Amino acid sequence: MRRLPELYGIETLAARYLRQSFKPHAHDDYLLGVIDGGVHAVWCRGEMNRVPQGSVVTMRPGDVHHGGAGSEAGWRQRMIYVPEAGMRALLSDILDREPRGTLDFRAAFHRRPELARQIATLHGVLHDAPQPLARDVALDTLLGALLRHLMPQATLPTTGPTGRIADALDYLDSRLDDNVTLAELCAVTGLRRRQTIAAFHRATGLPPHAWHLQRRIERVKHLLRDGMPPALAAAETGFADQSHMGRHFAAIVGVTPAAYARG
């Protein structure tokens, strides 16, 4: 379980259950997630459901549910608990209007393997990524994907203003060793969360956290060419440690930092 007080107070859970049996209960929060292994047998909204791998879960606050394993192998799940106030703020930003009533995807469980894989990947960023900007973008992208696939009647804006996006690019360039947040970028661009993310895509082809990461790796390359040891280069560019930097470096450059330094 992870708690993210800076991100609307959401909580994330990644769990594998074998013998867990949940008593009837409900959450004050929205419960969004996936079953990414096994089968979960769960009673919700008046009926018992066998929810297999590849299913997306969308429960409303107050939905009473209970259950356990649907097979001897148990089940794995990735869940996100979003407080109602946080959901209202996110929806207002994504839809460009104030939401009315409770968000309802009509069903609690959806057999959508492709969407489930996407949600699982985004959950992994929310649950594990050390960079707040990556978590910010993952949460907005996750909710946007749920709305597009499960609530096609919801009208999501497809275009928007660019704001002061050039200033935001300069801001990230000047803070390569900092964990910049989306709120900071919104203050620079003068745009809302979704608008800032969309403007970055249009300007760079990347979401802001990926663009920032790419710029940090470019800085690492310069430092390595100047003879700085990889561990020190990682510290100079805000990575958690040399291993963290090395994984991203190899994924972008195609070789390890040590191999690049040998040149």
C-alpha positions as CSV (number, residue, x, y, z in Angstrom):
1,M,0.0,0.0,0.0
2,R,1.2,3.5,-0.9
3,R,-0.3,6.8,0.3
4,L,0.2,9.9,-1.8
5,P,-1.0,12.9,0.2
6,E,0.3,15.4,-2.3
7,L,-1.8,13.8,-5.1
8,Y,-5.3,14.4,-3.8
9,G,-4.7,11.9,-0.9
10,I,-5.0,8.9,-3.2
11,E,-3.8,5.4,-2.1
12,T,-2.5,2.6,-4.3
13,L,-2.4,-1.1,-3.6
14,A,-0.6,-3.9,-5.3
15,A,-1.4,-7.3,-3.8
16,R,-1.5,-11.0,-4.4
17,Y,-4.1,-12.9,-2.3
18,L,-4.4,-16.6,-1.8
19,R,-6.6,-17.1,1.3
20,Q,-7.9,-13.5,1.9
21,S,-11.6,-13.3,2.6
22,F,-13.1,-9.8,2.7
23,K,-16.1,-9.1,4.9
24,P,-18.9,-7.0,3.6
25,H,-17.7,-3.4,3.5
26,A,-17.6,-0.2,1.4
27,H,-15.1,2.6,0.8
28,D,-15.6,6.3,1.1
29,D,-13.4,6.6,-2.0
30,Y,-13.7,5.6,-5.6
31,L,-12.0,2.3,-6.2
32,L,-10.4,1.9,-9.6
33,G,-8.1,-0.8,-10.8
34,V,-7.5,-4.2,-12.4
35,I,-7.4,-7.9,-11.7
36,D,-4.1,-8.8,-13.3
37,G,-3.9,-12.5,-12.2
38,G,-6.2,-15.3,-11.2
39,V,-9.9,-14.9,-10.4
40,H,-11.5,-12.8,-7.8
41,A,-15.0,-13.9,-6.6
42,V,-16.7,-10.8,-5.3
43,W,-20.3,-9.9,-4.5
44,C,-21.2,-6.3,-5.5
45,R,-24.3,-4.4,-6.5
46,G,-26.6,-7.3,-5.7
47,E,-24.8,-10.2,-7.4
48,M,-21.8,-12.5,-7.1
49,N,-19.2,-12.0,-9.8
50,R,-16.3,-14.1,-10.9
51,V,-13.8,-11.5,-12.0
52,P,-10.9,-12.9,-14.0
53,Q,-7.5,-11.6,-15.1
54,G,-7.9,-8.8,-17.6
55,S,-10.8,-7.1,-15.8
56,V,-11.1,-3.5,-15.0
57,V,-12.7,-2.5,-11.6
58,T,-14.7,0.7,-11.2
59,M,-16.5,1.0,-7.9
60,R,-18.4,4.0,-6.5
61,P,-18.0,5.3,-3.0
62,G,-20.4,3.4,-0.8
63,D,-20.6,0.2,-3.1
64,V,-20.8,-2.6,-0.6
65,H,-18.8,-5.7,-1.6
66,H,-17.2,-8.8,-0.2
67,G,-15.5,-11.9,-1.5
68,G,-12.3,-13.8,-1.9
69,A,-10.4,-16.2,-4.2
70,G,-12.3,-17.5,-7.2
71,S,-9.7,-20.4,-7.7
72,E,-7.0,-22.2,-5.7
73,A,-4.4,-19.9,-7.3
74,G,-6.0,-16.8,-5.7
75,W,-5.8,-13.5,-7.5
76,R,-3.7,-10.4,-8.0
77,Q,-5.0,-6.9,-8.1
78,R,-3.8,-3.4,-8.5
79,M,-6.2,-0.8,-7.0
80,I,-6.3,3.0,-6.6
81,Y,-8.5,4.7,-4.0
82,V,-9.5,8.2,-5.0
83,P,-11.2,10.5,-2.5
84,E,-14.4,12.1,-3.7
85,A,-12.9,15.6,-3.5
86,G,-9.9,14.5,-5.5
87,M,-12.1,12.9,-8.1
88,R,-14.1,16.1,-8.5
89,A,-10.9,18.1,-9.0
90,L,-9.6,15.6,-11.5
91,L,-12.8,15.5,-13.5
92,S,-13.2,19.3,-13.5
93,D,-9.7,19.5,-15.0
94,I,-10.1,16.7,-17.5
95,L,-13.6,17.7,-18.7
96,D,-13.2,21.5,-18.5
97,R,-16.4,21.7,-16.5
98,E,-17.7,21.0,-13.0
99,P,-18.9,17.4,-12.7
100,R,-22.3,16.7,-11.4
101,G,-23.3,13.8,-9.2
102,T,-21.2,10.6,-8.6
103,L,-19.0,9.3,-11.4
104,D,-20.6,6.0,-12.5
105,F,-19.2,3.6,-15.1
106,R,-22.5,1.7,-14.9
107,A,-20.9,-1.6,-14.0
108,A,-18.3,-2.4,-11.3
109,F,-16.4,-4.9,-13.5
110,H,-15.4,-4.7,-17.1
111,R,-13.8,-7.5,-19.2
112,R,-11.4,-5.3,-21.1
113,P,-7.9,-7.0,-21.4
114,E,-6.3,-4.2,-23.4
115,L,-7.5,-1.5,-21.2
116,A,-6.6,-3.5,-18.1
117,R,-3.0,-3.8,-19.3
118,Q,-2.9,0.0,-19.9
119,I,-4.3,0.7,-16.4
120,A,-1.9,-1.8,-14.8
121,T,1.1,0.0,-16.4
122,L,-0.1,3.4,-15.3
123,H,-0.8,2.0,-11.8
124,G,2.8,0.8,-11.7
125,V,4.0,4.3,-12.3
126,L,1.7,5.7,-9.6
127,H,2.7,3.0,-7.1
128,D,6.5,2.9,-7.8
129,A,7.8,5.9,-9.6
130,P,9.9,8.2,-7.4
131,Q,9.2,11.3,-9.6
132,P,6.1,13.2,-8.7
133,L,5.7,14.6,-12.2
134,A,5.5,11.0,-13.6
135,R,2.9,10.1,-11.0
136,D,0.9,13.3,-11.8
137,V,0.8,12.4,-15.5
138,A,0.0,8.8,-14.9
139,L,-3.1,9.6,-12.7
140,D,-4.5,12.0,-15.3
141,T,-3.8,9.6,-18.2
142,L,-5.4,6.7,-16.2
143,L,-8.6,8.5,-15.5
144,G,-8.7,9.8,-19.1
145,A,-8.4,6.3,-20.5
146,L,-11.2,5.0,-18.2
147,L,-13.5,7.8,-19.4
148,R,-12.7,7.3,-23.1
149,H,-13.2,3.5,-23.0
150,L,-15.9,3.1,-20.5
151,M,-17.8,6.4,-20.8
152,P,-17.7,7.3,-24.4
153,Q,-20.6,9.7,-23.9
154,A,-18.3,11.9,-21.8
155,T,-16.9,14.6,-24.1
156,L,-13.2,15.1,-23.6
157,P,-11.6,18.2,-25.2
158,T,-9.3,17.3,-28.0
159,T,-7.5,20.6,-28.4
160,G,-6.6,23.4,-26.1
161,P,-4.4,26.4,-25.5
162,T,-0.6,26.2,-25.5
163,G,-0.1,28.8,-22.7
164,R,3.5,29.6,-21.8
165,I,4.8,26.2,-22.9
166,A,8.2,27.6,-23.9
167,D,8.6,29.0,-20.4
168,A,7.7,25.6,-19.0
169,L,10.4,23.9,-21.2
170,D,13.0,26.4,-19.9
171,Y,11.7,25.8,-16.3
172,L,12.3,22.0,-16.6
173,D,15.7,22.6,-18.3
174,S,16.8,24.8,-15.3
175,R,15.7,22.2,-12.8
176,L,17.3,18.9,-14.1
177,D,18.2,17.9,-10.5
178,D,14.8,18.6,-9.0
179,N,11.6,16.6,-8.7
180,V,9.3,19.1,-10.4
181,T,5.5,18.7,-9.9
182,L,2.7,19.2,-12.4
183,A,1.3,22.0,-10.2
184,E,4.6,23.9,-10.6
185,L,4.4,23.5,-14.4
186,C,0.8,24.7,-14.4
187,A,1.8,27.8,-12.5
188,V,4.4,28.5,-15.3
189,T,2.1,27.7,-18.3
190,G,-0.9,29.3,-16.8
191,L,-2.9,26.2,-17.8
192,R,-4.8,23.5,-16.0
193,R,-3.3,20.0,-15.5
194,R,-4.8,18.3,-18.6
195,Q,-4.1,21.4,-20.7
196,T,-0.5,21.5,-19.6
197,I,0.1,17.8,-20.4
198,A,-1.6,18.2,-23.8
199,A,0.4,21.3,-24.6
200,F,3.6,19.4,-23.8
201,H,2.6,16.6,-26.2
202,R,1.9,19.0,-29.0
203,A,5.2,20.9,-28.4
204,T,7.6,18.0,-27.8
205,G,5.8,14.7,-28.7
206,L,6.2,13.7,-25.1
207,P,4.4,14.1,-21.7
208,P,6.3,16.5,-19.4
209,H,7.9,13.8,-17.2
210,A,9.3,12.0,-20.2
211,W,10.6,15.2,-21.7
212,H,12.2,16.1,-18.4
213,L,13.8,12.6,-18.1
214,Q,15.2,12.9,-21.6
215,R,16.8,16.3,-20.8
216,R,18.3,14.8,-17.6
217,I,19.8,12.0,-19.6
218,E,21.3,14.5,-22.1
219,R,22.9,16.2,-19.1
220,V,24.3,12.9,-17.8
221,K,25.9,12.3,-21.2
222,H,27.6,15.7,-21.1
223,L,28.9,15.0,-17.6
224,L,30.2,11.5,-18.5
225,R,32.0,13.0,-21.6
226,D,33.7,15.5,-19.2
227,G,35.0,12.6,-17.1
228,M,32.5,12.6,-14.2
229,P,32.0,9.2,-12.6
230,P,28.4,7.7,-13.2
231,A,27.5,7.8,-9.5
232,L,28.3,11.5,-9.2
233,A,26.5,12.2,-12.5
234,A,23.4,10.5,-11.2
235,A,23.5,12.7,-8.1
236,E,24.1,15.8,-10.1
237,T,21.0,15.2,-12.2
238,G,18.6,14.2,-9.4
239,F,18.4,10.5,-9.8
240,A,17.8,8.4,-6.7
241,D,21.0,6.5,-7.3
242,Q,23.4,5.2,-10.0
243,S,21.2,2.2,-10.7
244,H,18.1,4.3,-11.2
245,M,20.0,6.5,-13.6
246,G,21.5,3.6,-15.4
247,R,18.2,1.9,-16.2
248,H,16.8,5.1,-17.8
249,F,20.1,5.8,-19.5
250,A,20.2,2.4,-21.2
251,A,16.6,2.6,-22.2
252,I,17.1,6.0,-24.0
253,V,20.8,5.8,-25.2
254,G,21.0,2.1,-25.8
255,V,24.2,1.5,-23.8
256,T,25.1,1.6,-20.1
257,P,26.6,4.8,-18.7
258,A,29.9,3.1,-18.2
259,A,30.0,1.9,-21.9
260,Y,29.1,5.4,-23.0
261,A,31.8,6.9,-20.9
262,R,34.4,4.6,-22.4
263,G,33.2,5.9,-25.8
